[in-house]
């Protein structure tokens, strides 16, 4: 009996191939496989922020294993119409992403990027020192209290930060105080951290009004999805000094064009690497492999979303 054929959709996932090859045959989309091979693909492994442009060519597809927790770029309706099972990583990446959000907060509020640039430019000692803010001095507002938001809140609380949150639905089981609106949260916090899932209802939820509420000393941190932020409003707010700083790991278009952010002050940007740790790669690979194994064994996958 032939082994199921699994398609990897992006080179970013090639590190997972050895774990798949124990049971599955693997084909790589970026190697331009022929149609006769693609028509035999039973499952694909993808990143949730990459659209699946190849679906029409995968005539025998039965399952999509999304390697990430987020799946906002995947057309779930189209897959549901074809009776294709879709799974994601569940809460596997929550801890490393929360750690990275905390790293962005520290790097921004303690002037890490500024200090690094100063030393490399040979300007150490030129002008006054730039004073940062310690974590216990900061009020943290978290948008979205899912697994990542809860993990960040726990870490921030241990480090002495005052924590509040907002999301569209109340969660009585969470003791962290919830504000009535996003604008109210932004107005009362020093750091606004986005940990929410992106969908059709919350695109550009961080608008000019939210940025103005955060204000000229406020910091915006985004480890969720770029679509949550009105990037034009953000660029203007930073250039005009209406927002203090921003630290972004995600962007509306990825990779984001470098010239879009050229000359924008007080911006720390990283290339969607919040979940990129060795331990997390191993853990998420195991979740993905388990979802595939359960599906092909005729069992219900643990993290099915469609």
C-alpha positions as CSV (number, residue, x, y, z in Angstrom):
1,X,0.0,0.0,0.0
2,X,1.5,3.4,-1.0
3,X,2.3,6.0,1.6
4,X,0.2,9.2,1.7
5,X,1.7,12.1,-0.2
6,X,2.1,15.3,1.8
7,X,2.8,18.7,0.3
8,X,5.0,21.3,2.1
9,X,3.9,24.7,0.9
10,X,6.9,26.9,1.9
11,X,10.7,26.5,2.4
12,X,10.1,27.7,6.0
13,X,8.7,24.3,6.8
14,X,11.4,22.2,5.2
15,X,12.9,21.5,8.7
16,X,9.8,19.4,9.4
17,X,10.3,17.0,6.4
18,X,12.4,14.5,8.3
19,X,9.6,13.9,10.9
20,X,7.1,13.4,8.0
21,X,9.3,11.1,6.0
22,X,9.0,8.4,8.7
23,X,5.5,7.7,7.5
24,X,4.7,9.9,4.5
25,X,6.1,10.8,1.2
26,X,6.9,14.5,0.9
27,X,6.7,16.9,-2.1
28,X,7.8,20.5,-2.0
29,X,5.7,23.3,-3.6
30,X,8.7,25.6,-4.2
31,X,10.3,22.9,-6.4
32,X,7.5,23.2,-8.9
33,X,6.2,19.6,-8.9
34,X,4.3,18.4,-12.0
35,X,0.5,18.2,-12.0
36,X,0.5,14.4,-12.0
37,X,2.3,14.5,-8.7
38,X,0.1,17.3,-7.2
39,X,-3.0,15.3,-8.1
40,X,-1.9,12.6,-5.7
41,X,-1.4,14.9,-2.7
42,X,-3.6,13.8,0.2
43,X,-2.5,16.4,2.7
44,X,-0.6,19.7,2.9
45,X,1.3,21.4,5.6
46,X,1.2,25.2,5.6
47,X,1.7,28.4,7.6
48,X,-1.6,30.1,8.5
49,X,-0.6,33.5,7.3
50,X,0.2,32.3,3.7
51,X,-2.7,32.0,1.3
52,X,-3.1,28.6,-0.4
53,X,-2.9,29.5,-4.1
54,X,-2.4,25.8,-5.2
55,X,-5.7,24.3,-4.0
56,X,-7.3,24.0,-7.4
57,X,-4.4,21.8,-8.5
58,X,-4.7,19.4,-5.5
59,X,-7.7,17.4,-6.7
60,X,-7.3,14.6,-4.2
61,X,-6.6,16.8,-1.1
62,X,-8.3,15.5,2.1
63,X,-6.5,17.4,4.9
64,X,-4.7,20.7,5.6
65,X,-2.4,20.7,8.6
66,X,-1.7,24.3,9.5
67,X,1.6,24.4,11.3
68,X,0.8,27.6,13.2
69,X,-1.9,28.5,15.6
70,X,-3.2,31.3,13.4
71,X,-5.0,30.5,10.1
72,X,-6.4,33.8,9.0
73,X,-5.0,33.5,5.4
74,X,-6.7,30.1,4.8
75,X,-10.0,30.1,3.0
76,X,-11.9,27.9,5.5
77,X,-15.2,28.2,3.6
78,X,-13.6,26.8,0.4
79,X,-12.1,23.9,2.2
80,X,-15.3,23.2,4.1
81,X,-17.1,23.1,0.7
82,X,-14.7,20.4,-0.5
83,X,-15.0,18.4,2.8
84,X,-11.3,19.0,3.6
85,X,-10.3,18.6,7.2
86,X,-8.3,21.5,8.6
87,X,-6.2,21.4,11.8
88,X,-3.9,23.9,13.5
89,X,-1.2,24.0,16.2
90,X,-3.7,24.8,19.0
91,X,-1.9,26.5,21.9
92,X,1.6,25.1,21.1
93,X,3.2,28.4,20.4
94,X,1.7,30.5,23.2
95,X,4.7,30.5,25.6
96,X,7.4,31.5,23.1
97,X,5.3,34.1,21.5
98,X,4.5,35.6,24.9
99,X,8.2,35.6,25.7
100,X,8.9,37.4,22.4
101,X,6.3,40.0,23.2
102,X,8.0,40.6,26.5
103,X,11.4,40.8,24.7
104,X,10.0,43.5,22.4
105,X,8.6,45.4,25.4
106,X,12.0,45.3,27.1
107,X,14.0,46.2,24.0
108,X,11.8,49.2,23.3
109,X,11.3,50.6,26.8
110,X,15.0,50.0,27.8
111,X,16.3,51.6,24.5
112,X,18.2,48.5,23.4
113,X,18.1,49.3,19.6
114,X,19.0,52.9,20.3
115,X,22.0,51.9,22.4
116,X,23.2,49.3,19.9
117,X,23.1,51.9,17.1
118,X,24.9,54.4,19.2
119,X,27.8,52.1,19.9
120,X,28.1,50.9,16.3
121,X,28.0,54.5,15.0
122,X,30.8,55.6,17.4
123,X,28.6,58.1,19.2
124,X,28.8,56.6,22.7
125,X,29.2,59.6,25.0
126,X,27.7,62.1,22.6
127,X,24.8,63.9,24.2
128,X,22.7,63.0,27.1
129,X,21.8,59.4,28.0
130,X,18.3,58.3,27.1
131,X,16.4,57.2,30.1
132,X,14.2,54.1,29.8
133,X,11.4,52.8,31.9
134,X,11.5,49.7,34.1
135,X,8.8,47.1,33.9
136,X,7.2,47.9,37.3
137,X,6.7,51.4,36.1
138,X,4.6,50.3,33.1
139,X,0.9,49.6,32.7
140,X,0.4,46.8,30.2
141,X,-2.8,46.5,28.1
142,X,-3.3,43.2,26.4
143,X,-5.7,42.9,23.4
144,X,-7.0,39.3,23.2
145,X,-6.9,37.0,26.2
146,X,-6.4,33.7,24.5
147,X,-3.4,31.4,25.2
148,X,-0.8,34.0,24.2
149,X,-2.5,36.8,26.0
150,X,-2.8,34.7,29.2
151,X,0.8,33.6,29.0
152,X,2.0,37.2,28.6
153,X,-0.2,38.4,31.4
154,X,1.2,35.8,33.8
155,X,4.8,36.7,32.9
156,X,4.1,40.5,33.2
157,X,2.5,40.0,36.6
158,X,5.5,38.2,37.9
159,X,7.7,41.0,36.7
160,X,5.6,43.6,38.5
161,X,3.7,45.1,35.7
162,X,0.1,46.3,36.1
163,X,-2.0,44.3,33.6
164,X,-5.4,45.0,32.1
165,X,-7.0,43.5,29.0
166,X,-9.7,43.9,26.5
167,X,-11.4,41.5,24.1
168,X,-14.9,41.4,22.4
169,X,-16.1,38.7,24.8
170,X,-15.9,38.7,28.6
171,X,-14.1,35.7,30.2
172,X,-15.3,35.4,33.8
173,X,-12.7,32.8,34.5
174,X,-9.9,35.3,34.0
175,X,-9.0,37.4,37.0
176,X,-7.1,40.1,35.1
177,X,-9.3,43.2,34.9
178,X,-11.1,43.7,31.6
179,X,-11.6,47.2,30.3
180,X,-14.9,48.1,28.6
181,X,-13.5,49.1,25.2
182,X,-10.2,49.0,23.2
183,X,-10.0,52.8,23.4
184,X,-10.4,52.7,27.1
185,X,-7.6,50.2,27.4
186,X,-5.3,52.1,25.1
187,X,-5.9,55.3,27.1
188,X,-5.0,53.9,30.4
189,X,-1.9,51.8,29.5
190,X,1.7,52.5,28.6
191,X,2.1,49.4,26.5
192,X,-0.6,48.0,24.2
193,X,0.2,44.4,23.2
194,X,-1.8,42.8,20.5
195,X,-2.3,39.0,21.1
196,X,-5.7,38.6,19.3
197,X,-6.7,36.4,16.5
198,X,-7.3,38.2,13.2
199,X,-10.6,37.8,11.3
200,X,-12.9,39.7,9.1
201,X,-14.4,41.6,12.0
202,X,-11.3,43.2,13.5
203,X,-9.2,44.4,10.5
204,X,-7.5,47.7,11.4
205,X,-9.0,47.6,14.9
206,X,-6.0,49.6,16.0
207,X,-6.9,52.8,14.2
208,X,-5.8,56.4,14.5
209,X,-8.2,56.8,17.4
210,X,-6.6,53.9,19.3
211,X,-3.1,55.1,18.5
212,X,-4.0,58.6,19.7
213,X,-5.4,57.1,22.9
214,X,-2.1,55.3,23.5
215,X,-0.4,58.6,23.0
216,X,3.1,60.2,22.6
217,X,4.7,58.1,25.4
218,X,2.9,54.9,24.5
219,X,4.3,51.7,22.9
220,X,2.4,49.5,20.5
221,X,3.6,45.8,20.4
222,X,2.2,43.4,17.8
223,X,2.9,39.7,17.9
224,X,-0.5,38.7,16.5
225,X,-1.3,39.7,12.9
226,X,-0.5,42.7,10.9
227,X,-4.1,43.1,9.7
228,X,-5.1,44.2,13.2
229,X,-3.3,47.6,12.7
230,X,-3.9,50.4,10.3
231,X,-0.3,50.6,9.1
232,X,-0.8,54.0,7.4
233,X,-2.2,55.5,10.6
234,X,0.7,53.9,12.5
235,X,3.3,55.3,10.2
236,X,1.8,58.8,10.5
237,X,1.5,58.6,14.2
238,X,5.1,57.7,14.6
239,X,6.3,60.4,12.2
240,X,4.2,63.1,13.8
241,X,5.1,62.1,17.4
242,X,1.5,61.2,18.3
243,X,2.7,57.7,19.3
244,X,5.8,57.1,21.3
245,X,7.1,53.9,19.7
246,X,6.1,50.6,18.0
247,X,7.6,47.1,18.0
248,X,6.2,44.9,15.3
249,X,6.8,41.2,14.5
250,X,3.9,41.0,12.0
251,X,2.8,43.1,9.1
252,X,-0.2,43.5,6.8
253,X,1.9,42.2,3.8
254,X,4.7,39.8,4.5
255,X,7.5,40.2,3.8
256,X,6.8,43.8,4.3
257,X,8.6,46.2,1.8
258,X,11.6,47.7,3.5
259,X,11.0,51.1,1.9
260,X,7.6,51.3,3.6
261,X,9.3,51.7,6.9
262,X,12.4,53.6,5.9
263,X,12.9,56.7,8.0
264,X,10.0,55.9,10.4
265,X,11.2,56.9,13.9
266,X,11.0,54.8,17.0
267,X,10.1,51.6,15.2
268,X,11.5,48.1,16.1
269,X,10.7,45.6,13.5
270,X,11.3,41.8,13.3
271,X,10.4,39.3,10.5
272,X,7.6,37.3,12.1
273,X,9.9,35.3,14.4
274,X,8.0,35.4,17.7
275,X,7.4,31.6,17.7
276,X,10.8,30.7,16.3
277,X,12.6,28.8,19.0
278,X,14.2,25.3,18.7
279,X,11.9,23.9,21.4
280,X,8.8,25.3,19.8
281,X,9.7,24.0,16.4
282,X,10.0,20.5,17.9
283,X,6.7,20.9,19.8
284,X,4.8,22.3,16.8
285,X,6.2,19.6,14.5
286,X,5.0,17.0,16.9
287,X,1.5,18.5,17.0
288,X,1.4,18.7,13.2
289,X,2.5,15.1,12.9
290,X,0.0,14.0,15.5
291,X,-2.8,15.7,13.6
292,X,-1.8,14.0,10.3
293,X,-1.3,10.6,12.0
294,X,-4.7,10.7,13.7
295,X,-6.4,11.7,10.5
296,X,-4.8,8.9,8.4
297,X,-5.6,6.5,11.2
298,X,-9.3,7.3,11.0
299,X,-9.3,9.2,14.3
300,X,-10.4,12.8,15.1
301,X,-7.4,15.1,15.0
302,X,-6.8,16.9,18.2
303,X,-6.8,20.5,16.8
304,X,-9.5,20.3,14.1
305,X,-11.0,23.7,13.1
306,X,-12.9,22.5,10.0
